C-alpha cells in the first residue's frame, strides 16, 4: 500500500464554489483552492 501525506477532497461545496480542499494528513491542516486555478503546489504545501 502506498500512503500519501496530502489529499484533495471533493465535497458538497465543490460544485457550488468551484473549489477543492487540500489536506495534510499528519497536521490535519486544510486549504481550499479553486479548480482550474494554477496553483503553486510547493508554496501551498509549505504553508500546510
C-alpha positions in Angstrom: 0.0 0.0 0.0 1.2 3.5 -0.8 0.3 6.3 1.5 0.5 9.9 0.7 0.8 12.8 3.1 -1.6 15.1 1.2 -5.1 14.6 -0.4 -7.6 16.6 -2.4 -11.1 16.5 -1.0 -14.1 17.0 -3.3 -17.2 17.8 -1.1 -20.6 19.4 -1.3 -19.1 22.9 -1.7 -17.0 21.8 -4.7 -20.0 22.0 -7.1 -21.2 25.4 -5.9 -17.9 27.2 -5.2 -15.6 25.5 -7.8 -13.1 24.7 -5.1 -11.5 21.6 -3.5 -9.8 21.2 -0.2 -6.1 20.3 0.1 -5.5 18.5 3.3 -2.2 17.5 5.0 -2.6 14.1 6.7 -0.4 14.5 9.8 -1.2 18.0 10.9 -4.8 18.0 9.6 -4.2 21.5 8.1 -6.5 22.4 5.2 -6.6 24.9 2.4 -9.3 25.5 -0.1 -8.1 26.1 -3.7 -10.0 26.9 -6.9 -10.4 24.2 -9.5 -8.6 25.2 -12.7 -6.5 27.8 -11.0 -2.8 27.4 -11.5 -1.5 26.6 -8.0 2.0 26.9 -6.7 2.0 23.4 -5.1 5.4 23.8 -3.3 4.3 27.1 -1.8 0.9 25.8 -0.8 2.3 22.6 0.7 4.9 24.7 2.7 2.0 26.7 4.2 0.4 23.5 5.4 
